[in-house]
Amino acid sequence: METITNKVQSSKSKVQSLKTEELILAENGFYWREKNNVKVLVCRALEENGFVNGFSTRLGGVSDFPENSLNLAGYDEDSAENIAENRQRFLGVFDGNFTLASCWQIHSADVRVVKNITDAKNGNCKMDALVSDVPNVLLGVKTADCVPILLGDTKKKAFAAVHAGWCGTVNSIVKNTIEKMRELCGTNAKDLICAIGPAASGKNYEVGQEVISAFEENFSTCGNLFVQTCKGHALIDLHLANQEQLTSVGVLPENIYVAPLCTMQRTDLFFSYRQEKKLYGKTGRLMSVIGKSNNSIDKNGK
């Protein structure tokens, strides 16, 4: 997969680069949606099947990360007022009136079921994935290098959002999420469309022996996930790890869309904990959301 990088360019080159970026995104099943300077990455296949979805960027907000940043979480490093304003701007990109459902992420492999609008408003559940089939709810997970995954069931119209860091990935959080969808709505994995969003890529995300050993214990094919950098250290491809988990439970490879963007490389667009925490002493949080509205259900005839 070709990764879109950001290089110093002339004005003419920048225009050409933007066209190239849009083409690469389109080839991978994504496009940019922009409103009032807020820029969101959308998976076209999910959208065409009635699922409102988007992966946020850092653009168009009010937070000083370092400035005008759309920070969507992290109350210990930003004000509640800033985060509320940023979330309002982010949600304003989507057509419809949605209630945002999130959770208190703890790098677990646990999955929350959102049963109704009232339930959606409780963000204190300590879990790292959410599943629902309730219209006008947007499930959201927060990341800043970890892998966000959005799932939509084209038949049952259930949907899910997953926060898959290395801990969640090694403990099969995306497989747990699909199983929860099956229990809730009878989801068949072959009916799922899956979008894997911007995250630290296998070219940049270096881990130590603890992570390597954990994957060796839990992944029978983990050898293709690592590129050794030195003794006890390696680059890991969490995008690929989650793709393999998805296909292992029956998701069709042609229904998996991977965003060709690395958060560690593209700090002009995304927050990166690994790149920015050491520079600023703090970092913002991105949010990836999915849901369905009554209008989208009617429009798609389901």
URCOR-V512711 format. One record per pair of residues at least 6 apart in sequence whose C-alpha atoms are under 8 Angstrom apart, sorted by the first residue. I is the first residue (numbers start at 1). J is the second residue. D is the distance in Angstrom with one decimal. If there is no record, write none. Layout:
i=I j=J d=D
i=I j=J d=D
This chain:
i=1 j=260 d=6.8
i=2 j=24 d=7.7
i=2 j=260 d=6.2
i=3 j=260 d=4.6
i=3 j=261 d=5.6
i=3 j=262 d=7.1
i=4 j=21 d=6.5
i=4 j=24 d=7.6
i=4 j=260 d=6.0
i=4 j=261 d=5.6
i=4 j=262 d=7.7
i=5 j=261 d=7.5
i=5 j=262 d=7.9
i=5 j=265 d=6.5
i=5 j=266 d=6.6
i=6 j=265 d=7.3
i=6 j=266 d=6.3
i=6 j=268 d=7.9
i=22 j=31 d=6.8
i=22 j=32 d=7.9
i=24 j=260 d=7.7
i=25 j=31 d=5.9
i=25 j=259 d=7.2
i=25 j=260 d=7.0
i=28 j=257 d=6.3
i=28 j=258 d=6.6
i=28 j=259 d=6.6
i=28 j=260 d=7.3
i=29 j=43 d=5.9
i=29 j=44 d=5.8
i=29 j=45 d=6.8
i=29 j=257 d=6.2
i=29 j=258 d=7.9
i=29 j=259 d=7.9
i=30 j=41 d=6.7
i=30 j=42 d=5.5
i=30 j=43 d=4.6
i=30 j=44 d=5.5
i=30 j=259 d=7.1
i=31 j=41 d=5.8
i=31 j=42 d=5.5
i=31 j=43 d=6.8
i=31 j=44 d=7.0
i=32 j=39 d=6.7
i=32 j=40 d=5.7
i=32 j=41 d=4.8
i=32 j=42 d=6.2
i=33 j=39 d=5.9
i=33 j=40 d=5.2
i=33 j=41 d=6.3
i=33 j=42 d=6.8
i=33 j=93 d=7.7
i=34 j=40 d=6.3
i=34 j=93 d=7.1
i=35 j=92 d=7.9
i=35 j=93 d=5.8
i=36 j=60 d=7.2
i=37 j=59 d=6.7
i=37 j=60 d=4.8
i=38 j=57 d=7.7
i=38 j=59 d=5.5
i=38 j=60 d=4.5
i=38 j=61 d=7.4
i=38 j=70 d=7.9
i=38 j=89 d=7.2
i=38 j=90 d=6.7
i=38 j=93 d=7.4
i=39 j=56 d=6.7
i=39 j=57 d=6.0
i=39 j=59 d=6.2
i=39 j=60 d=7.3
i=40 j=54 d=5.8
i=40 j=55 d=5.6
i=40 j=56 d=4.8
i=40 j=57 d=6.1
i=40 j=93 d=7.8
i=41 j=54 d=5.4
i=41 j=55 d=4.9
i=41 j=56 d=6.5
i=41 j=57 d=7.8
i=42 j=53 d=6.0
i=42 j=54 d=4.7
i=42 j=55 d=6.5
i=43 j=53 d=6.9
i=43 j=54 d=7.0
i=43 j=195 d=6.5
i=43 j=257 d=7.6
i=45 j=193 d=7.3
i=46 j=52 d=7.3
i=46 j=53 d=7.1
i=46 j=152 d=6.6
i=46 j=193 d=6.4
i=46 j=194 d=7.7
i=46 j=195 d=7.8
i=47 j=53 d=6.7
i=49 j=154 d=6.3
i=49 j=300 d=6.8
i=50 j=292 d=6.4
i=50 j=296 d=5.0
i=50 j=297 d=5.9
i=50 j=299 d=7.7
i=50 j=300 d=6.1
i=51 j=152 d=6.9
i=51 j=290 d=6.5
i=51 j=291 d=5.6
i=51 j=292 d=4.9
i=51 j=293 d=7.9
i=51 j=296 d=7.2
i=52 j=94 d=7.4
i=52 j=289 d=7.9
i=52 j=290 d=5.5
i=52 j=291 d=5.2
i=52 j=292 d=5.5
i=52 j=293 d=7.5
i=52 j=296 d=8.0
i=53 j=150 d=7.9
i=53 j=288 d=7.6
i=53 j=289 d=5.4
i=53 j=290 d=4.3
i=53 j=291 d=6.5
i=54 j=288 d=5.7
i=54 j=289 d=5.5
i=54 j=290 d=6.8
i=55 j=197 d=6.6
i=55 j=198 d=7.7
i=55 j=286 d=7.5
i=55 j=287 d=6.1
i=55 j=288 d=4.3
i=55 j=289 d=6.6
i=56 j=90 d=7.4
i=56 j=286 d=5.6
i=56 j=287 d=5.5
i=56 j=288 d=6.2
i=57 j=70 d=7.0
i=57 j=269 d=5.5
i=57 j=270 d=5.1
i=57 j=271 d=7.6
i=57 j=286 d=6.3
i=58 j=69 d=5.1
i=58 j=70 d=4.7
i=58 j=71 d=6.6
i=58 j=268 d=7.9
i=58 j=269 d=5.6
i=58 j=270 d=5.2
i=58 j=271 d=6.4
i=58 j=284 d=7.9
i=58 j=286 d=7.1
i=59 j=68 d=6.9
i=59 j=69 d=5.5
i=59 j=70 d=5.6
i=59 j=269 d=6.7
i=60 j=68 d=6.0
i=60 j=69 d=6.1
i=60 j=70 d=5.7
i=60 j=89 d=8.0
i=61 j=68 d=4.8
i=61 j=69 d=4.3
i=61 j=70 d=3.8
i=61 j=71 d=6.9
i=61 j=85 d=7.8
i=61 j=86 d=5.4
i=61 j=89 d=7.4
i=62 j=68 d=4.6
i=62 j=69 d=5.5
i=62 j=70 d=6.3
i=62 j=71 d=7.9
i=62 j=82 d=6.2
i=62 j=85 d=7.5
i=62 j=86 d=6.6
i=63 j=69 d=4.8
i=63 j=70 d=6.3
i=63 j=71 d=6.2
i=63 j=78 d=7.3
i=63 j=82 d=6.0
i=63 j=83 d=7.8
i=63 j=86 d=8.0
i=65 j=71 d=7.7
i=65 j=280 d=7.9
i=65 j=282 d=7.9
i=65 j=283 d=6.6
i=65 j=284 d=6.5
i=66 j=280 d=7.9
i=69 j=284 d=7.9
i=70 j=83 d=8.0
i=70 j=86 d=5.4
i=70 j=87 d=7.9
i=70 j=90 d=7.9
i=70 j=284 d=7.8
i=70 j=286 d=7.9
i=71 j=82 d=7.8
i=71 j=83 d=6.2
i=71 j=86 d=6.4
i=71 j=284 d=4.8
i=71 j=285 d=5.3
i=71 j=286 d=6.6
i=72 j=83 d=5.3
i=72 j=84 d=7.8
i=72 j=86 d=6.1
i=72 j=87 d=5.9
i=72 j=142 d=7.8
i=72 j=284 d=7.1
i=72 j=285 d=5.5
i=72 j=286 d=6.0
i=72 j=287 d=6.5
i=73 j=83 d=6.2
i=73 j=142 d=7.2
i=73 j=284 d=7.0
i=73 j=285 d=5.4
i=73 j=286 d=7.6
i=74 j=284 d=7.0
i=74 j=285 d=6.8
i=75 j=83 d=7.8
i=77 j=282 d=6.5
i=77 j=283 d=7.8
i=91 j=98 d=7.7
i=96 j=136 d=7.7
i=96 j=293 d=7.0
i=97 j=136 d=6.6
i=98 j=136 d=4.7
i=98 j=137 d=5.3
i=98 j=138 d=6.2
i=98 j=293 d=7.9
i=99 j=117 d=6.9
i=99 j=120 d=6.9
i=99 j=121 d=7.3
i=99 j=136 d=6.4
i=99 j=137 d=4.9
i=99 j=138 d=6.0
i=100 j=120 d=6.7
i=100 j=121 d=7.0
i=100 j=137 d=6.0
i=100 j=138 d=4.9
i=100 j=139 d=6.1
i=100 j=140 d=6.8
i=101 j=114 d=7.7
i=101 j=120 d=4.6
i=101 j=121 d=5.9
i=101 j=122 d=7.2
i=101 j=123 d=6.6
i=101 j=137 d=6.8
i=101 j=138 d=6.0
i=101 j=139 d=4.9
i=101 j=140 d=6.0
i=102 j=120 d=7.5
i=102 j=122 d=7.7
i=102 j=123 d=5.2
i=102 j=130 d=7.5
i=102 j=139 d=6.1
i=102 j=140 d=5.1
i=102 j=141 d=6.2
i=103 j=122 d=7.8
i=103 j=123 d=4.6
i=103 j=124 d=5.7
i=103 j=125 d=5.2
i=103 j=126 d=6.0
i=103 j=127 d=6.0
i=103 j=128 d=6.8
i=103 j=129 d=7.8
i=103 j=130 d=7.9
i=103 j=141 d=7.4
i=104 j=123 d=6.4
i=104 j=124 d=5.4
i=104 j=125 d=5.6
i=104 j=126 d=4.6
i=104 j=127 d=6.1
i=104 j=128 d=7.4
i=105 j=126 d=5.7
i=105 j=127 d=5.3
i=105 j=128 d=5.0
i=105 j=142 d=7.9
i=105 j=163 d=8.0
i=106 j=126 d=6.3
i=106 j=127 d=6.3
i=106 j=128 d=6.6
i=107 j=127 d=7.7
i=107 j=128 d=6.4
i=107 j=163 d=7.9
i=107 j=164 d=7.7
i=107 j=165 d=6.6
i=107 j=167 d=5.9
i=107 j=168 d=5.7
i=108 j=127 d=6.3
i=108 j=128 d=5.9
i=108 j=167 d=6.7
i=108 j=168 d=5.4
i=108 j=171 d=7.9
i=108 j=173 d=7.7
i=109 j=127 d=7.3
i=109 j=128 d=6.4
i=109 j=129 d=7.6
i=109 j=167 d=7.8
i=109 j=168 d=5.0
i=109 j=169 d=7.8
i=109 j=171 d=6.0
i=109 j=172 d=6.6
i=109 j=173 d=4.4
i=109 j=176 d=7.2
i=110 j=127 d=5.1
i=110 j=128 d=5.9
i=110 j=129 d=6.6
i=110 j=173 d=6.8
i=110 j=176 d=7.4
i=111 j=127 d=5.8
i=111 j=128 d=6.2
i=111 j=129 d=4.6
i=111 j=130 d=5.5
i=111 j=131 d=7.2
i=111 j=173 d=7.8
i=111 j=176 d=7.2
i=111 j=177 d=6.1
i=111 j=180 d=7.3
i=112 j=125 d=7.6
i=112 j=127 d=6.3
i=112 j=128 d=7.7
i=112 j=129 d=6.0
i=112 j=130 d=4.6
i=112 j=131 d=6.2
i=113 j=130 d=5.8
i=113 j=131 d=4.9
i=113 j=132 d=5.8
i=114 j=120 d=5.8
i=114 j=130 d=6.9
i=114 j=131 d=6.1
i=114 j=132 d=5.1
i=114 j=134 d=7.7
i=115 j=132 d=6.4
i=115 j=133 d=7.7
i=115 j=134 d=6.8
i=116 j=134 d=6.2
i=117 j=134 d=7.6
i=117 j=137 d=6.8
i=120 j=137 d=7.1
i=128 j=141 d=7.4
i=128 j=162 d=6.3
i=128 j=163 d=5.4
i=128 j=164 d=7.6
i=128 j=168 d=7.9
i=129 j=141 d=7.2
i=129 j=160 d=7.2
i=129 j=161 d=5.6
i=129 j=162 d=4.3
i=129 j=163 d=5.9
i=129 j=173 d=7.6
i=129 j=177 d=6.8
i=130 j=139 d=6.4
i=130 j=140 d=7.7
i=130 j=160 d=5.5
i=130 j=161 d=5.4
i=130 j=162 d=6.6
i=130 j=177 d=7.6
i=131 j=139 d=7.5
i=131 j=158 d=7.3
i=131 j=159 d=5.8
i=131 j=160 d=4.3
i=131 j=161 d=6.8
i=131 j=177 d=7.2
i=131 j=180 d=7.4
i=131 j=181 d=6.6
i=132 j=139 d=7.8
i=132 j=158 d=5.8
i=132 j=159 d=5.7
i=132 j=160 d=6.4
i=132 j=181 d=7.9
i=133 j=157 d=6.3
i=133 j=158 d=4.3
i=133 j=159 d=6.2
i=133 j=185 d=7.9
i=134 j=158 d=7.9
i=134 j=292 d=7.6
i=135 j=291 d=7.0
i=135 j=292 d=5.2
i=135 j=293 d=4.9
i=135 j=294 d=6.0
i=136 j=291 d=6.7
i=136 j=292 d=5.8
i=136 j=293 d=4.7
i=136 j=294 d=7.0
i=137 j=291 d=5.6
i=137 j=292 d=6.9
i=137 j=293 d=7.7
i=138 j=289 d=5.8
i=138 j=290 d=5.2
i=138 j=291 d=4.5
i=138 j=292 d=7.4
i=139 j=160 d=6.8
i=139 j=161 d=6.0
i=139 j=289 d=5.3
i=139 j=290 d=5.4
i=139 j=291 d=6.2
i=140 j=161 d=6.2
i=140 j=287 d=6.1
i=140 j=288 d=5.4
i=140 j=289 d=4.3
i=140 j=290 d=6.8
i=141 j=148 d=7.0
i=141 j=161 d=6.2
i=141 j=162 d=6.3
i=141 j=163 d=5.8
i=141 j=287 d=5.5
i=141 j=288 d=5.5
i=141 j=289 d=6.7
i=142 j=148 d=7.7
i=142 j=163 d=6.9
i=142 j=285 d=6.0
i=142 j=286 d=5.5
i=142 j=287 d=4.5
i=142 j=288 d=6.6
i=143 j=163 d=7.0
i=143 j=285 d=5.6
i=143 j=286 d=5.2
i=143 j=287 d=6.3
i=143 j=288 d=8.0
i=144 j=199 d=7.3
i=144 j=263 d=7.3
i=144 j=270 d=7.6
i=144 j=271 d=5.3
i=144 j=272 d=4.9
i=144 j=273 d=5.4
i=144 j=283 d=7.9
i=144 j=284 d=7.2
i=144 j=285 d=5.4
i=144 j=286 d=6.0
i=145 j=198 d=7.8
i=145 j=199 d=4.6
i=145 j=200 d=4.8
i=145 j=263 d=5.8
i=145 j=264 d=7.0
i=145 j=271 d=7.5
i=145 j=272 d=5.4
i=145 j=273 d=6.3
i=145 j=274 d=7.4
i=146 j=163 d=6.9
i=146 j=164 d=6.0
i=146 j=165 d=4.5
i=146 j=166 d=7.5
i=146 j=199 d=5.5
i=146 j=200 d=6.6
i=147 j=163 d=6.1
i=147 j=164 d=4.9
i=147 j=165 d=5.9
i=147 j=196 d=7.0
i=147 j=197 d=6.5
i=147 j=198 d=6.9
i=147 j=199 d=5.1
i=147 j=200 d=7.5
i=147 j=238 d=7.1
i=147 j=239 d=7.0
i=148 j=161 d=7.3
i=148 j=162 d=5.7
i=148 j=163 d=5.0
i=148 j=164 d=6.1
i=148 j=196 d=6.0
i=148 j=197 d=5.3
i=148 j=198 d=7.3
i=148 j=199 d=7.3
i=148 j=288 d=6.5
i=149 j=161 d=5.8
i=149 j=162 d=4.9
i=149 j=163 d=6.7
i=149 j=164 d=7.4
i=149 j=194 d=6.9
i=149 j=195 d=5.7
i=149 j=196 d=4.6
i=149 j=197 d=6.1
i=149 j=288 d=7.9
i=150 j=159 d=7.6
i=150 j=160 d=5.8
i=150 j=161 d=4.7
i=150 j=162 d=6.4
i=150 j=194 d=5.7
i=150 j=195 d=5.1
i=150 j=196 d=6.6
i=150 j=197 d=8.0
i=150 j=288 d=7.6
i=150 j=289 d=7.3
i=150 j=290 d=6.5
i=151 j=159 d=5.4
i=151 j=160 d=5.0
i=151 j=161 d=6.4
i=151 j=192 d=6.4
i=151 j=193 d=5.8
i=151 j=194 d=4.6
i=151 j=195 d=6.6
i=151 j=290 d=7.9
i=152 j=158 d=6.1
i=152 j=159 d=4.4
i=152 j=160 d=6.6
i=152 j=192 d=5.5
i=152 j=193 d=5.3
i=152 j=194 d=6.6
i=153 j=159 d=6.1
i=153 j=187 d=6.6
i=153 j=188 d=7.9
i=153 j=191 d=5.6
i=153 j=192 d=4.5
i=153 j=193 d=6.5
i=154 j=191 d=5.6
i=154 j=192 d=6.2
i=154 j=193 d=7.2
i=155 j=187 d=7.9
i=155 j=191 d=6.4
i=156 j=185 d=6.5
i=156 j=186 d=7.4
i=156 j=187 d=6.5
i=158 j=181 d=6.9
i=158 j=185 d=6.8
i=158 j=187 d=7.6
i=159 j=181 d=7.7
i=159 j=290 d=7.0
i=159 j=291 d=6.6
i=160 j=177 d=7.4
i=160 j=181 d=7.9
i=160 j=290 d=6.9
i=161 j=288 d=7.4
i=161 j=289 d=6.7
i=161 j=290 d=6.6
i=162 j=173 d=7.5
i=162 j=174 d=6.7
i=162 j=177 d=7.6
i=164 j=173 d=6.8
i=164 j=174 d=7.5
i=165 j=238 d=7.8
i=166 j=211 d=7.5
i=166 j=238 d=7.1
i=169 j=238 d=7.4
i=169 j=241 d=7.3
i=169 j=242 d=6.7
i=170 j=214 d=6.9
i=170 j=215 d=5.9
i=170 j=218 d=6.4
i=170 j=219 d=7.5
i=171 j=218 d=7.5
i=172 j=245 d=7.3
i=174 j=242 d=7.2
i=174 j=245 d=7.2
i=174 j=246 d=7.1
i=175 j=245 d=6.6
i=175 j=246 d=6.8
i=175 j=249 d=7.1
i=178 j=187 d=7.6
i=178 j=189 d=7.1
i=181 j=187 d=5.6
i=182 j=188 d=6.6
i=189 j=249 d=6.7
i=189 j=250 d=5.2
i=189 j=251 d=4.9
i=189 j=252 d=7.9
i=190 j=250 d=5.6
i=190 j=251 d=4.8
i=190 j=252 d=5.7
i=191 j=251 d=7.4
i=192 j=251 d=6.4
i=192 j=252 d=7.9
i=192 j=255 d=7.0
i=193 j=251 d=7.9
i=193 j=255 d=5.0
i=193 j=256 d=6.2
i=194 j=255 d=6.2
i=194 j=256 d=4.8
i=194 j=257 d=6.1
i=195 j=256 d=6.0
i=195 j=257 d=4.8
i=195 j=258 d=6.0
i=195 j=259 d=7.6
i=196 j=239 d=7.2
i=196 j=256 d=7.5
i=196 j=257 d=6.1
i=196 j=258 d=4.7
i=196 j=259 d=6.1
i=197 j=258 d=6.3
i=197 j=259 d=5.1
i=197 j=261 d=7.9
i=197 j=288 d=7.8
i=198 j=259 d=5.7
i=198 j=260 d=7.1
i=198 j=261 d=5.1
i=198 j=262 d=5.6
i=198 j=263 d=6.0
i=199 j=239 d=7.9
i=199 j=261 d=7.0
i=199 j=262 d=5.2
i=199 j=263 d=5.0
i=199 j=264 d=7.5
i=200 j=262 d=5.1
i=200 j=263 d=5.1
i=200 j=264 d=5.5
i=200 j=265 d=8.0
i=200 j=272 d=7.9
i=201 j=236 d=7.8
i=201 j=237 d=6.1
i=201 j=238 d=7.2
i=201 j=239 d=7.1
i=201 j=261 d=7.8
i=201 j=262 d=5.2
i=201 j=263 d=7.5
i=201 j=264 d=7.6
i=202 j=225 d=8.0
i=202 j=226 d=7.9
i=202 j=235 d=5.8
i=202 j=236 d=5.0
i=202 j=237 d=3.9
i=202 j=238 d=6.9
i=202 j=239 d=7.6
i=203 j=235 d=6.5
i=203 j=236 d=7.8
i=203 j=237 d=7.6
i=204 j=235 d=6.5
i=204 j=264 d=6.9
i=204 j=265 d=7.9
i=205 j=235 d=5.3
i=205 j=236 d=5.9
i=205 j=237 d=7.5
i=206 j=233 d=6.8
i=206 j=234 d=5.4
i=206 j=235 d=4.2
i=206 j=236 d=6.3
i=207 j=233 d=5.7
i=207 j=234 d=5.6
i=207 j=235 d=6.2
i=207 j=236 d=6.9
i=208 j=232 d=5.7
i=208 j=233 d=4.5
i=208 j=234 d=6.6
i=209 j=232 d=4.8
i=209 j=233 d=6.0
i=212 j=233 d=7.8
i=212 j=234 d=7.7
i=215 j=222 d=6.3
i=216 j=222 d=6.1
i=222 j=241 d=8.0
i=225 j=236 d=5.5
i=225 j=237 d=5.2
i=225 j=238 d=7.5
i=225 j=240 d=6.9
i=225 j=241 d=6.6
i=226 j=234 d=5.9
i=226 j=235 d=5.4
i=226 j=236 d=4.7
i=226 j=237 d=6.7
i=227 j=234 d=5.3
i=227 j=235 d=5.1
i=227 j=236 d=6.7
i=228 j=234 d=4.0
i=228 j=235 d=6.3
i=229 j=235 d=6.8
i=239 j=258 d=7.6
i=243 j=256 d=7.4
i=247 j=253 d=6.4
i=263 j=269 d=7.8
i=263 j=270 d=5.5
i=263 j=271 d=6.5
i=263 j=272 d=5.6
i=264 j=271 d=7.9
i=264 j=272 d=5.5
i=264 j=274 d=7.2
i=264 j=275 d=6.2
i=270 j=286 d=7.3
i=271 j=283 d=6.5
i=271 j=284 d=5.7
i=271 j=285 d=6.3
i=271 j=286 d=6.7
i=272 j=283 d=7.0
i=272 j=284 d=7.9
i=273 j=282 d=7.9
i=273 j=283 d=5.8
i=273 j=284 d=7.9
i=276 j=282 d=6.9
i=276 j=283 d=5.9
i=277 j=283 d=5.5
